[in-house]
């Protein structure tokens, strides 16, 4: 991804040290951030769709209910697509980026397809780690916004796409670029927790995020559980 978005060595984070994984010597430009986000979100929408599709076909083939997994997986995929459409309102990718996305999507779709057929648990765990990387990416984005180095987006007169305002029901006074990234990062945190939780469950368990709950009926909040819920915590 660094190569595709033109990130130079000084702009790369220290991947060997998790405590500084959102810090780099030089910030990214607005254009680099948009290219990175578009590439990231064009791929991020694949796993949920693949998993939901395979579970849908399994449900049809076995003539059994899916216990609520399909809805959550497809909602995740739809949410990632809305992230992409939001960033597309702020940038128009060129032919190189479009070609890169086509190739990356083809490779990633087939890899996810085979992976989910072999081991859904491992696939959900892997996706959970990918979502963690997304959380780190948007955390760095917020940090650079707060530093004031992304001057275009720090301008109080900058308007985010109306699509985003409508989708997230963003209130008046909370429609800055920083607010938008906070909403998107929160979504990624939810996907992280959901996928780690699904990895901890059996494939025929009910989906705890759309079912009856343990813990006095309180709905589990995956955004607050980075490593996911253990089976004993959400399955009665």
C-alpha positions as CSV (number, residue, x, y, z in Angstrom):
1,X,0.0,0.0,0.0
2,X,2.9,2.4,0.7
3,X,4.2,1.9,-2.8
4,X,0.8,2.5,-4.4
5,X,0.2,5.7,-2.4
6,X,3.7,7.1,-3.1
7,X,4.7,7.2,0.5
8,X,8.4,8.0,1.0
9,X,10.6,6.4,3.6
10,X,10.4,9.4,6.0
11,X,6.6,9.2,5.9
12,X,6.4,5.5,6.9
13,X,5.7,4.6,10.5
14,X,7.8,2.3,12.6
15,X,6.0,-1.1,12.2
16,X,8.5,-2.8,14.6
17,X,7.4,-0.7,17.5
18,X,3.6,-0.7,18.2
19,X,3.8,2.2,20.5
20,X,5.0,4.5,17.7
21,X,3.1,2.8,14.8
22,X,1.0,6.0,14.2
23,X,4.0,8.3,14.2
24,X,6.3,9.2,11.3
25,X,9.0,11.7,10.7
26,X,7.0,13.4,7.9
27,X,3.3,13.7,7.5
28,X,1.3,12.6,4.5
29,X,-0.2,15.2,2.2
30,X,-3.9,15.5,1.7
31,X,-3.6,13.8,-1.7
32,X,-1.7,10.9,-0.3
33,X,-4.2,10.4,2.5
34,X,-7.1,10.3,0.0
35,X,-5.3,7.8,-2.2
36,X,-4.5,5.6,0.8
37,X,-8.0,5.8,2.1
38,X,-9.6,4.9,-1.3
39,X,-7.2,1.9,-1.8
40,X,-7.8,0.8,1.8
41,X,-11.6,1.0,1.7
42,X,-11.9,-0.6,-1.8
43,X,-10.3,-3.7,-0.3
44,X,-11.9,-3.5,3.1
45,X,-15.3,-4.0,1.7
46,X,-14.4,-7.5,0.3
47,X,-14.2,-9.8,3.4
48,X,-17.7,-9.1,4.7
49,X,-19.2,-9.7,1.3
50,X,-17.3,-12.9,0.7
51,X,-18.1,-14.3,4.2
52,X,-21.7,-13.2,3.9
53,X,-22.1,-14.7,0.4
54,X,-20.6,-18.1,1.5
55,X,-22.7,-18.3,4.6
56,X,-25.8,-17.4,2.5
57,X,-25.0,-20.2,0.1
58,X,-24.4,-22.6,3.0
59,X,-27.8,-21.7,4.5
60,X,-29.5,-22.3,1.2
61,X,-27.7,-25.5,0.6
62,X,-28.3,-27.0,4.0
63,X,-31.8,-25.6,4.4
64,X,-30.9,-24.1,7.7
65,X,-30.9,-20.7,9.3
66,X,-27.7,-18.8,9.6
67,X,-28.3,-17.5,13.1
68,X,-27.8,-13.8,12.2
69,X,-24.2,-13.8,10.9
70,X,-25.1,-12.9,7.3
71,X,-26.7,-9.6,8.2
72,X,-23.7,-8.4,10.2
73,X,-21.2,-9.4,7.6
74,X,-23.1,-7.7,4.8
75,X,-23.6,-4.6,6.9
76,X,-19.9,-4.5,7.5
77,X,-19.2,-4.7,3.7
78,X,-21.8,-2.0,3.0
79,X,-20.3,0.3,5.7
80,X,-16.8,0.0,4.2
81,X,-18.3,0.9,0.8
82,X,-19.8,4.0,2.3
83,X,-16.4,5.0,3.6
84,X,-15.1,4.6,0.0
85,X,-17.9,6.6,-1.5
86,X,-17.3,9.4,1.0
87,X,-13.7,9.7,0.0
88,X,-14.6,9.4,-3.7
89,X,-16.5,12.6,-3.2
90,X,-13.2,14.3,-2.4
91,X,-10.9,12.7,-5.0
92,X,-11.1,11.3,-8.5
93,X,-8.6,8.4,-8.9
94,X,-6.6,8.2,-12.1
95,X,-6.1,5.2,-14.3
96,X,-3.2,3.8,-12.3
97,X,-5.2,3.7,-9.1
98,X,-8.2,2.2,-10.8
99,X,-6.0,-0.5,-12.3
100,X,-4.4,-1.1,-9.0
101,X,-7.8,-1.5,-7.3
102,X,-9.0,-4.0,-10.0
103,X,-5.9,-6.2,-9.5
104,X,-5.9,-5.9,-5.7
105,X,-9.6,-6.7,-5.5
106,X,-9.3,-9.7,-7.8
107,X,-6.4,-11.2,-5.8
108,X,-8.0,-10.4,-2.4
109,X,-11.4,-11.6,-3.3
110,X,-10.1,-15.0,-4.3
111,X,-7.8,-15.2,-1.4
112,X,-10.6,-14.5,1.0
113,X,-12.9,-16.9,-0.8
114,X,-10.4,-19.8,-0.4
115,X,-9.5,-18.8,3.1
116,X,-13.1,-18.8,4.3
117,X,-13.8,-22.1,2.8
118,X,-10.8,-23.6,4.6
119,X,-11.1,-21.9,8.0
120,X,-13.7,-19.2,8.8
121,X,-12.2,-18.8,12.3
122,X,-8.7,-18.0,10.9
123,X,-10.2,-15.7,8.3
124,X,-12.2,-13.6,10.9
125,X,-9.1,-13.4,13.0
126,X,-7.1,-12.1,10.1
127,X,-9.7,-9.6,9.2
128,X,-9.7,-8.4,12.8
129,X,-6.0,-7.7,12.6
130,X,-6.6,-5.8,9.3
131,X,-9.2,-3.7,11.0
132,X,-6.7,-3.0,13.8
133,X,-4.4,-1.6,11.1
134,X,-7.2,0.5,9.8
135,X,-7.8,1.9,13.3
136,X,-4.0,2.8,13.5
137,X,-4.2,4.4,10.1
138,X,-7.1,6.7,11.0
139,X,-5.5,7.4,14.4
140,X,-2.4,8.7,12.5
141,X,-4.7,10.8,10.3
142,X,-6.3,12.4,13.3
143,X,-2.9,13.1,14.8
144,X,-1.8,14.9,11.7
145,X,-5.0,16.8,11.6
146,X,-4.5,17.9,15.2
147,X,-0.9,19.0,14.3
148,X,-2.3,21.4,11.7
149,X,-0.2,20.1,8.9
150,X,-3.2,19.2,6.7
151,X,-4.2,22.8,6.3
152,X,-7.0,22.3,3.7
153,X,-8.9,20.1,6.1
154,X,-8.1,22.2,9.2
155,X,-9.9,25.1,7.6
156,X,-13.2,25.7,9.5
157,X,-14.9,26.5,6.1
158,X,-14.0,23.1,4.6
159,X,-17.2,21.1,3.9
160,X,-17.3,17.3,4.1
161,X,-19.5,15.5,1.6
162,X,-23.2,15.7,2.2
163,X,-23.2,11.9,1.7
164,X,-21.3,11.5,4.9
165,X,-23.6,14.0,6.8
166,X,-26.6,12.0,5.8
167,X,-25.2,8.5,6.3
168,X,-23.8,9.1,9.8
169,X,-26.6,11.6,10.8
170,X,-23.8,14.1,11.7
171,X,-25.2,17.0,13.8
172,X,-24.7,20.6,13.2
173,X,-21.3,21.8,14.5
174,X,-19.9,18.3,14.2
175,X,-19.2,18.1,10.5
176,X,-15.5,18.8,10.2
177,X,-13.0,16.6,8.6
178,X,-11.8,15.5,12.0
179,X,-15.3,14.5,13.0
180,X,-15.6,12.5,9.8
181,X,-12.4,10.6,10.5
182,X,-13.6,9.9,14.1
183,X,-16.8,8.4,12.7
184,X,-14.9,6.2,10.3
185,X,-12.4,5.1,12.9
186,X,-15.2,4.1,15.2
187,X,-16.7,2.0,12.4
188,X,-13.3,0.2,12.0
189,X,-13.1,-0.4,15.7
190,X,-16.5,-2.0,15.6
191,X,-15.4,-4.3,12.7
192,X,-12.3,-5.2,14.6
193,X,-14.2,-6.3,17.6
194,X,-16.9,-8.1,15.6
195,X,-14.4,-10.2,13.6
196,X,-12.4,-11.2,16.6
197,X,-15.6,-12.1,18.4
198,X,-16.8,-14.2,15.5
199,X,-13.5,-15.9,15.4
200,X,-14.0,-16.9,19.0
201,X,-17.4,-18.5,18.3
202,X,-18.4,-21.8,16.8
203,X,-19.8,-21.5,13.2
204,X,-23.3,-22.5,14.3
205,X,-23.4,-20.2,17.3
206,X,-26.0,-17.3,17.2
207,X,-24.5,-13.9,16.3
208,X,-24.3,-12.1,19.7
209,X,-24.6,-8.7,18.0
210,X,-28.2,-9.3,16.8
211,X,-29.4,-11.9,19.2
212,X,-30.5,-12.1,22.9
213,X,-27.7,-11.3,25.2
214,X,-26.1,-12.5,28.4
215,X,-25.0,-10.0,31.0
216,X,-28.5,-8.9,32.0
217,X,-29.6,-8.3,28.4
218,X,-27.0,-5.6,27.7
219,X,-25.9,-5.5,24.1
220,X,-22.2,-6.2,23.6
221,X,-20.3,-3.3,22.2
222,X,-17.5,-4.6,19.9
223,X,-15.9,-1.2,19.6
224,X,-14.9,-1.4,23.2
225,X,-13.5,-5.0,22.9
226,X,-10.4,-4.8,20.7
227,X,-9.7,-8.5,21.1
228,X,-13.3,-9.5,20.7
229,X,-15.7,-11.2,23.1
230,X,-15.0,-14.7,24.3
231,X,-17.7,-17.3,23.7
232,X,-18.5,-17.7,27.3
233,X,-19.2,-14.0,27.6
234,X,-21.9,-13.7,24.9
235,X,-23.4,-17.2,24.4
236,X,-25.8,-18.4,27.0
